[in-house]
Amino acid sequence: MKTSAKQNGSLHHVPGLERALAIIELLANNHKGLTMSEMADKLDIPKNSVFRITMTLLDRGYLQRDDSSKRFVLTRKLLAIGYTTISDRNIVENAMDVMRELRDSVKETVLLGTLLEDKGIVMEQVLGLHHFKFTVSPGKHLYLHTSAPCKAQIAFLPPVERQKVMKQMQLPRFNVHTITSKKALGKELGEIRKLGYAIDREEEFVGVVCIGAPVLDQHGYPVAAIWTTGPSDRMPASKFKQIGELVKENAMRISRRLGYGMLYSIL
């Protein structure tokens, strides 16, 4: 009797690993999170197995749990591990021409970045057209509470994940413009969700303004953000709305390339 390739391959599978991967894939498609019982029911695996796997993933930083609802959601650690692949083959590839067009419109440097655990990180940039322009090296870390791209992404996170990020966030003061109250930051995040873009009003560096908007994947999850940065005299408050709408529009163009709107309504 011959054994099929599929049957033969299954002899080398690790059941515990298969279950762990199944849990990760399930949570990837349920951004609001699931309880242990819900995961066990959906995957038809024993609750004690789900318990051991989720506790291991929680301890390793791949999951986070809401203390009140007991729901688990994925963290961004998998994105951190796959950062090079994601940036090279997907997000950056789909963003560069849009970023150049936005740069041509606003004349200022345009950047792309994402969240990695407790910070933001710059992935790519297109330099501005002015003789004096800002340049930020890819890989530079960003503060969550001051940078426009970080605030834009956090504002569009699922509520459970957003609350977790807010709970753990540190808010060091850099100057009089820095938001140092979580209540004030929470209020601003609500405004960002309404507007669709975020503003850094000289909150880390006096004289430097940034305006950013989230890039959403096919599930409506904020996988990145694009933003423009320039001196406050070239980006005064009177231009925030005009520039913000431009940034939002171009972030949406990238989002559509990543599949946003195919499964969910456009914001």
C-alpha positions as CSV (number, residue, x, y, z in Angstrom):
1,M,0.0,0.0,0.0
2,K,1.4,3.4,-1.0
3,T,1.5,6.3,1.4
4,S,0.6,9.7,-0.1
5,A,3.1,12.6,0.2
6,K,0.7,14.4,2.5
7,Q,0.3,11.4,4.8
8,N,4.1,10.8,4.8
9,G,4.8,14.5,5.6
10,S,2.4,14.4,8.5
11,L,4.6,11.9,10.2
12,H,7.1,14.7,10.8
13,H,4.6,17.2,12.1
14,V,4.7,18.5,15.7
15,P,1.1,18.6,17.0
16,G,1.8,21.2,19.6
17,L,3.4,23.5,17.1
18,E,0.6,23.0,14.6
19,R,-1.9,24.0,17.3
20,A,0.2,27.1,18.2
21,L,0.3,28.2,14.6
22,A,-3.4,27.6,14.3
23,I,-4.1,29.8,17.3
24,I,-1.8,32.6,15.8
25,E,-3.6,32.4,12.5
26,L,-7.0,32.4,14.2
27,L,-6.1,35.5,16.2
28,A,-4.7,37.2,13.1
29,N,-8.2,37.1,11.7
30,N,-10.0,38.2,14.9
31,H,-8.5,41.6,15.8
32,K,-10.9,42.1,18.7
33,G,-9.4,39.1,20.4
34,L,-10.8,35.7,21.6
35,T,-11.0,34.0,24.9
36,M,-9.5,30.6,25.5
37,S,-12.9,28.9,25.3
38,E,-13.7,30.6,22.0
39,M,-10.3,29.5,20.6
40,A,-10.9,25.9,21.8
41,D,-14.4,25.8,20.2
42,K,-13.3,27.3,16.9
43,L,-10.3,25.1,16.5
44,D,-11.8,22.0,18.1
45,I,-8.8,21.4,20.4
46,P,-8.8,20.7,24.2
47,K,-9.0,23.8,26.4
48,N,-6.0,22.6,28.5
49,S,-3.9,22.6,25.3
50,V,-5.1,26.1,24.4
51,F,-4.2,27.2,28.0
52,R,-0.6,25.9,27.7
53,I,-0.1,27.4,24.3
54,T,-1.6,30.8,25.0
55,M,0.3,31.1,28.3
56,T,3.6,30.3,26.5
57,L,2.9,32.8,23.7
58,L,1.9,35.4,26.4
59,D,5.1,34.9,28.3
60,R,7.1,35.1,25.1
61,G,5.5,38.4,24.1
62,Y,3.5,37.2,21.1
63,L,0.1,37.7,22.8
64,Q,-1.4,40.1,25.2
65,R,-4.6,39.6,27.3
66,D,-7.2,42.0,28.4
67,D,-7.6,41.6,32.1
68,S,-11.4,42.4,32.1
69,S,-12.6,40.5,29.0
70,K,-9.9,37.7,29.2
71,R,-9.5,38.1,25.4
72,F,-6.2,37.5,23.8
73,V,-4.9,39.5,20.8
74,L,-1.6,39.3,18.9
75,T,1.2,41.7,19.7
76,R,3.5,43.3,17.0
77,K,6.3,40.9,17.9
78,L,5.7,38.9,14.8
79,L,6.0,42.0,12.7
80,A,9.3,42.8,14.4
81,I,10.6,39.4,13.5
82,G,9.4,39.7,9.9
83,Y,10.2,43.4,9.5
84,T,12.7,43.0,6.7
85,T,10.5,40.8,4.6
86,I,7.4,43.0,5.2
87,S,9.2,46.3,4.4
88,D,11.0,45.0,1.3
89,R,8.2,43.0,-0.4
90,N,5.0,44.7,0.7
91,I,4.5,48.0,2.4
92,V,7.6,49.9,1.2
93,E,7.1,48.5,-2.3
94,N,3.5,49.7,-2.4
95,A,4.3,53.1,-0.8
96,M,7.3,54.6,-2.5
97,D,5.7,56.1,-5.7
98,V,2.8,57.4,-3.6
99,M,5.3,59.0,-1.1
100,R,7.1,60.7,-4.0
101,E,3.9,62.1,-5.3
102,L,2.9,63.4,-1.9
103,R,6.4,64.9,-1.5
104,D,6.0,66.7,-4.8
105,S,2.7,68.1,-3.5
106,V,3.9,69.3,-0.1
107,K,7.6,69.9,-1.0
108,E,8.6,68.5,2.4
109,T,10.2,65.2,3.4
110,V,7.7,62.3,3.5
111,L,8.4,59.2,5.6
112,L,7.0,55.7,6.2
113,G,7.1,53.9,9.5
114,T,5.4,51.4,11.8
115,L,5.0,50.5,15.4
116,L,7.3,47.9,17.0
117,E,6.3,47.1,20.6
118,D,6.8,50.2,22.7
119,K,8.1,52.5,20.0
120,G,7.8,53.6,16.4
121,I,10.4,52.9,13.7
122,V,11.2,54.7,10.5
123,M,11.2,52.3,7.5
124,E,11.8,54.6,4.5
125,Q,11.8,58.3,3.4
126,V,11.6,60.5,0.4
127,L,13.6,63.8,0.9
128,G,11.9,67.1,0.5
129,L,12.5,69.6,-2.3
130,H,13.6,72.6,-0.3
131,H,17.4,73.4,0.2
132,F,16.8,73.1,3.9
133,K,15.0,69.8,4.6
134,F,14.7,67.2,7.3
135,T,16.2,63.7,6.8
136,V,15.6,60.8,9.2
137,S,17.6,57.6,8.9
138,P,15.6,54.4,8.5
139,G,15.6,52.5,11.7
140,K,15.3,55.6,13.9
141,H,13.0,55.1,16.9
142,L,10.1,57.4,17.5
143,Y,8.2,58.2,20.7
144,L,4.6,57.0,20.8
145,H,3.1,60.0,22.5
146,T,4.7,62.7,20.4
147,S,5.2,61.5,16.8
148,A,2.3,61.9,14.4
149,P,2.7,58.5,12.7
150,C,2.7,56.7,16.0
151,K,-0.4,58.5,17.3
152,A,-2.1,57.9,13.9
153,Q,-1.5,54.1,14.2
154,I,-2.4,53.9,17.9
155,A,-5.7,55.7,17.2
156,F,-6.8,53.1,14.7
157,L,-5.7,50.0,16.7
158,P,-8.5,47.7,18.0
159,P,-9.8,49.0,21.3
160,V,-8.3,46.2,23.4
161,E,-4.8,46.7,21.9
162,R,-5.0,50.5,22.0
163,Q,-5.9,50.4,25.7
164,K,-3.0,48.0,26.4
165,V,-0.5,50.3,24.5
166,M,-1.9,53.3,26.5
167,K,-1.5,51.5,29.8
168,Q,2.1,50.7,29.2
169,M,3.1,54.0,27.5
170,Q,5.6,56.4,29.1
171,L,5.0,60.1,28.4
172,P,8.3,62.0,29.0
173,R,8.1,65.8,28.7
174,F,10.3,67.4,26.0
175,N,8.9,70.9,26.0
176,V,5.7,72.9,26.8
177,H,3.9,71.3,23.7
178,T,4.4,67.7,24.9
179,I,1.3,65.8,25.9
180,T,2.1,64.3,29.3
181,S,-1.4,63.3,30.4
182,K,-2.9,60.0,29.3
183,K,-6.4,61.5,29.6
184,A,-5.3,64.3,27.2
185,L,-3.7,61.8,24.9
186,G,-6.8,59.6,24.9
187,K,-8.9,62.6,23.9
188,E,-6.5,63.5,21.1
189,L,-6.6,59.9,19.8
190,G,-10.4,60.2,19.6
191,E,-10.0,63.4,17.5
192,I,-7.5,61.6,15.3
193,R,-10.0,58.8,14.6
194,K,-12.5,61.4,13.5
195,L,-10.1,63.4,11.3
196,G,-8.2,60.4,9.9
197,Y,-4.8,62.0,10.5
198,A,-2.5,63.0,13.4
199,I,-0.4,66.1,14.1
200,D,2.8,66.5,16.0
201,R,2.6,70.2,17.1
202,E,6.3,70.6,18.0
203,E,5.8,68.1,20.7
204,E,9.3,66.7,20.8
205,F,11.3,69.3,18.9
206,V,10.4,73.0,19.0
207,G,10.0,74.3,15.4
208,V,9.4,70.9,13.9
209,V,5.9,69.8,12.8
210,C,4.7,66.4,11.5
211,I,1.4,65.3,10.0
212,G,0.7,61.6,9.5
213,A,-2.1,59.1,8.6
214,P,-2.4,55.4,9.1
215,V,-1.9,52.7,6.4
216,L,-4.5,50.0,6.8
217,D,-4.4,46.4,5.7
218,Q,-7.3,44.3,4.3
219,H,-8.7,43.9,7.8
220,G,-8.6,47.6,8.5
221,Y,-5.6,47.1,10.9
222,P,-3.0,49.9,11.0
223,V,0.2,48.2,9.7
224,A,2.1,51.4,9.1
225,A,1.8,55.2,8.7
226,I,3.1,57.8,6.3
227,W,3.8,61.4,7.3
228,T,5.4,64.6,6.2
229,T,7.7,66.7,8.4
230,G,9.0,70.3,8.1
231,P,9.7,73.5,10.0
232,S,6.8,75.2,11.6
233,D,7.1,78.3,9.6
234,R,6.5,76.3,6.4
235,M,3.8,74.1,8.0
236,P,1.8,76.6,10.1
237,A,-1.4,75.7,11.9
238,S,-3.4,77.4,9.1
239,K,-2.1,74.6,6.7
240,F,-2.7,71.6,9.0
241,K,-6.1,70.7,7.5
242,Q,-4.9,71.0,3.9
243,I,-1.8,69.0,4.5
244,G,-3.6,66.5,6.7
245,E,-6.2,65.7,4.0
246,L,-3.5,65.2,1.5
247,V,-1.6,62.8,3.7
248,K,-4.8,60.9,4.6
249,E,-5.7,60.6,0.9
250,N,-2.3,59.2,0.0
251,A,-2.2,56.9,3.0
252,M,-5.6,55.5,1.8
253,R,-4.1,54.9,-1.7
254,I,-1.5,52.7,-0.1
255,S,-4.1,51.0,2.1
256,R,-6.1,50.1,-1.0
257,R,-3.1,48.5,-2.6
258,L,-2.8,46.3,0.6
259,G,-6.4,45.2,0.2
260,Y,-8.2,47.7,2.4
261,G,-11.8,48.1,1.3
262,M,-12.1,44.7,-0.2
263,L,-13.4,43.3,3.0
264,Y,-14.4,46.4,4.9
265,S,-16.1,49.7,4.0
266,I,-13.8,52.6,3.3
267,L,-13.6,55.0,6.3
